[in-house]
Amino acid sequence: MPEHVQIRIISLLDEASNSFEQLETLANRFLAEIPHDKVDNVEMRNIERDFMGENEQHGREMDHVIYIRYRTADVGDD
């Protein structure tokens, strides 16, 4: 059976308390379920985004995002 690439994206807002630690915990839970030899890449990015707050005030927030790229024989929506 051919192998396929799946990417899992995990993100938490910076303003949540302990968000980096929570993000790391979630990523490690996913990685524990994936055979080590199937993982191609794990990357963390910080992505800034603009938003419109109350009273039409502009704001900027930082998201922490972890991308996990791995190979699997299963193709699914997860």
C-alpha positions as CSV (number, residue, x, y, z in Angstrom):
1,M,0.0,0.0,0.0
2,P,1.5,3.4,-0.9
3,E,2.3,5.9,1.8
4,H,0.7,9.3,2.0
5,V,1.7,12.5,3.7
6,Q,-0.4,14.0,6.4
7,I,0.1,17.3,8.1
8,R,-1.3,18.0,11.6
9,I,-1.4,21.7,12.6
10,I,-1.8,22.6,16.3
11,S,-2.3,26.2,17.3
12,L,-2.9,28.1,20.5
13,L,-3.2,31.9,21.0
14,D,-0.3,33.6,22.8
15,E,-2.6,35.3,25.3
16,A,-3.8,32.0,26.8
17,S,-1.9,31.3,30.0
18,N,1.0,28.8,29.5
19,S,0.0,28.5,25.8
20,F,3.5,27.4,24.7
21,E,3.5,24.6,27.3
22,Q,0.0,23.5,26.4
23,L,1.0,23.5,22.7
24,E,4.1,21.5,23.4
25,T,2.0,19.0,25.4
26,L,-0.5,18.6,22.6
27,A,2.2,18.2,20.0
28,N,3.9,15.5,22.1
29,R,0.6,13.6,22.4
30,F,0.3,13.5,18.6
31,L,3.9,12.5,18.2
32,A,3.5,9.7,20.6
33,E,0.9,8.1,18.3
34,I,3.1,8.4,15.2
35,P,5.9,5.9,14.5
36,H,9.2,7.9,14.8
37,D,10.5,6.7,11.5
38,K,7.4,8.1,9.7
39,V,7.8,11.7,11.0
40,D,9.4,13.8,8.3
41,N,9.3,17.2,10.0
42,V,8.2,19.0,13.1
43,E,8.3,22.8,12.9
44,M,7.1,25.6,15.2
45,R,6.2,29.0,13.8
46,N,5.0,32.2,15.4
47,I,2.5,33.9,13.2
48,E,1.3,37.5,13.9
49,R,-2.3,38.4,12.9
50,D,-4.3,41.5,13.0
51,F,-7.8,41.7,14.4
52,M,-10.5,44.3,14.9
53,G,-11.4,44.6,18.6
54,E,-14.1,46.5,20.5
55,N,-14.8,50.1,19.4
56,E,-13.2,49.2,16.1
57,Q,-9.7,49.3,17.6
58,H,-7.1,47.4,15.6
59,G,-5.0,44.9,17.5
60,R,-2.3,42.3,16.8
61,E,-2.0,38.8,18.3
62,M,0.7,36.1,18.1
63,D,-0.3,32.5,17.4
64,H,2.1,29.6,18.1
65,V,1.7,27.0,15.4
66,I,3.3,23.5,15.2
67,Y,3.3,21.6,11.9
68,I,3.8,17.8,12.1
69,R,4.5,16.2,8.7
70,Y,4.5,12.4,8.6
71,R,3.9,9.5,6.3
72,T,1.0,7.0,6.7
73,A,-0.8,4.3,4.7
74,D,-4.1,5.8,5.9
75,V,-5.7,8.9,4.3
76,G,-8.2,10.6,6.5
77,D,-9.7,13.9,7.5
78,D,-7.7,14.3,10.7
